[in-house]
Amino acid sequence: MTFTEILRDENKETFKKIFEHPFVDGIGRGEVPAEAISNYIKADYEYLNAFMKIYGIAVSKSTERSDIQFFNEQINFILNSEIHPHHNFCEQIGVGYDELQGYPLPPTADHYVKHMMHHAQTGGLGEILAALLPCPWTYLEIGKELTAKYKPEQDHAFYPWISFYADDEVGETTRKMRKRLDELAADASQAEKNRMKEAFRKSCQLELNFWEMAYTCEEWPVKEGVGVQ
């Protein structure tokens, strides 16, 4: 088994829980509470802003031009392509995309961003890739799973969202990240591979928690400024 095949196998239960989550399954059924969608977009918009910055850190740690080119392409993908599934969600709840931008991250998303930033700042390129990979990989598999399970037609409420993440472009991103991570793991020490495994495992679990965070409309226990005179 390749290193990334081992990662997938070790985290298969988390992947399964993601597919079964009521928010994710609700996308397939075409039934997701509007408030959950709104909370998801608010958090995901800021999360993806952070994701691009982590790609930027990866660029700064890259020694190969091919890596620099890949990470640059991924920043462009988020800026210009990954807005489309957000627009699909916004259209379904009748809220403008601009209205859901600029909100503070709820606890889970805040933790997820800081988890990736930690590995980006303290680890090498393999560790960064391991922390980033669960996001595109789980979304690719969600798109494939929902397509196979519900076979959505173009009149399905979330057809643009599902078809976007099931598309070969997302699959190619995952394939390239896996290939590069496998290459880096082949030359890594056992300690380095253990850190990669930890980064990947926690990101998988935080992907699951992100869906739960949005679905339950998670908030900080005390709102900012409460009690301040």
Residue, then its C-alpha position, 0 to 999 in steps of 0.5 A: m500500500t502507498f502511504t496515502e492508501i494507508l492514511r485512507d485505510e486508517n481513517k475509513e471510519t471517519f470518512k464513513k461518518i462524514f458520508e452519513h452526517p445529516f448535513v452531507d446526506g441532506i445535500g444528497r436528499g436536497e433537504v438542508p436547513a437554511e440556517a445550517i447552510s448559512n452557517y456553513i458558508k460563513a465559516d467556509y468562506e473564512y476557512l478557504n481564505a486561511f487555506m489559501k494562506i497555508y498554500g502560500i506557506a507551502v510555496s515558501k517551503s517549496t524547493e521545486r518549481s513544480d510544487i510552487q506551480f501546483f500550490n499557485e494553481q490551487i490558490n487560483f482554484i479557490l479564488n475563481s472556481e470554488i465560489h460556484p458551490h457556495h453560490n449554489f447554496c446561497e441561491q437555495i436559501g435566497v441569501g446573497y453571497d456577499e451577505l455571508q462574508g466577513y464573519p468570525l470563525p466558530p470554535t470548530a473552524d477556528h480550531y481547524v484553521k489553527h491546526m493546519m497553521h501549526h503544521a504549516q509553520t512547524g512542519g515540512l512540505g509533507e506535513i503541510l500536505a497531510a494537513l491539507l489533503p483531507c479537505p479536497w479528498t473528503y469532498l471528492e468522495i462526498g461528491k462521488e458518494l452522493t452521485a452514486k446514492y442519489k443519482p441527482e438530475q440537473d433539477h436537483a436543488f444541489y446538483p451544481w454543488i454535487s457535480f462540482y465536487a464529483d468532477d475530475e478537476v477536484g479529483e485531479t487535485t486530490r490525485k496530485m496531492r496524494k502523489r506528492l505526499d507519497e513521494l515525500a513520505a518515501d524519503a521521510s523518517q518514521a518520526e516525520k511520517n508519524r507527524m504526517k499521520e497525525a496531521f491527516r487524522k486530525s484534519c479528517q476528524l475536523e472535517l467531520n466536526f465542521w459539518e456538525m458545527a454548521y448543522t448545529c449552528e455552533e457558537w462560542p459560549v460567550k459572545e464577543g464583548v459581553g460583560v465589557q464596560 
